[in-house]
Amino acid sequence: MGETFRKGDEVEWSSHGSTTHGKVEEKITSDTEAAGRKVKASKDDPQYRVRSAKSGRDAVHKPSALRRHQDDD
């Protein structure tokens, strides 16, 4: 299983060949609909709803697809 994140954590992920960053909005631990699609998740295999800082759109990713965002400052 991948890293664990909390609501508000700054994360980044690959999207269409580039890296996008945003915040974790929620941890999903049961089958549901989020970000316009069906999400299969469980306590043992969670997914995370994240909001892009650039577009403001929601996406859902497995923990293995996310990493903590590193500021360039």
C-alpha positions as CSV (number, residue, x, y, z in Angstrom):
1,M,0.0,0.0,0.0
2,G,1.2,3.5,-0.7
3,E,1.7,6.5,1.7
4,T,-1.1,7.7,3.8
5,F,-2.4,11.3,3.3
6,R,-4.8,13.5,5.3
7,K,-7.2,16.2,4.2
8,G,-5.3,19.4,3.4
9,D,-2.0,17.7,2.5
10,E,-0.3,19.2,-0.5
11,V,0.4,16.5,-3.0
12,E,1.5,16.1,-6.6
13,W,0.7,13.6,-9.4
14,S,1.3,12.9,-13.0
15,S,-1.4,14.1,-15.4
16,H,-1.2,13.9,-19.2
17,G,2.6,13.9,-19.3
18,S,3.2,16.7,-16.8
19,T,3.1,17.1,-13.0
20,T,0.1,18.6,-11.3
21,H,-0.3,19.6,-7.7
22,G,-3.1,20.3,-5.3
23,K,-4.7,19.3,-2.0
24,V,-6.2,16.2,-0.6
25,E,-9.9,16.8,-0.1
26,E,-10.9,13.4,1.3
27,K,-9.8,9.8,1.8
28,I,-12.3,7.4,0.1
29,T,-12.7,4.0,1.8
30,S,-15.8,2.6,0.2
31,D,-17.2,2.2,-3.3
32,T,-18.7,5.6,-4.4
33,E,-18.9,8.2,-7.1
34,A,-16.4,11.0,-7.1
35,A,-14.9,13.4,-9.6
36,G,-17.4,12.2,-12.2
37,R,-16.6,8.5,-12.1
38,K,-17.2,5.3,-10.1
39,V,-14.5,4.7,-7.5
40,K,-13.7,1.3,-6.1
41,A,-12.1,1.7,-2.7
42,S,-12.0,0.0,0.7
43,K,-10.3,0.6,4.0
44,D,-7.5,-1.8,2.9
45,D,-7.3,-0.2,-0.6
46,P,-8.3,3.5,-0.2
47,Q,-8.2,6.2,-2.9
48,Y,-8.0,10.0,-2.4
49,R,-10.0,12.8,-3.9
50,V,-7.7,15.7,-4.7
51,R,-8.3,19.1,-6.1
52,S,-5.9,20.6,-8.6
53,A,-4.4,24.0,-7.6
54,K,-4.3,25.0,-11.3
55,S,-7.7,24.0,-12.7
56,G,-9.7,23.6,-9.5
57,R,-11.0,20.3,-10.8
58,D,-11.3,17.2,-8.6
59,A,-9.6,13.9,-9.4
60,V,-9.3,10.5,-7.6
61,H,-6.0,8.7,-7.3
62,K,-4.6,5.7,-5.5
63,P,-2.0,6.5,-2.9
64,S,0.7,5.0,-5.1
65,A,0.0,7.7,-7.7
66,L,0.5,10.6,-5.2
67,R,3.6,12.0,-3.6
68,R,4.1,14.9,-1.2
69,H,4.4,18.2,-3.0
70,Q,7.8,19.8,-2.8
71,D,7.8,23.6,-2.9
72,D,10.3,25.2,-5.3
73,D,11.1,28.0,-2.8
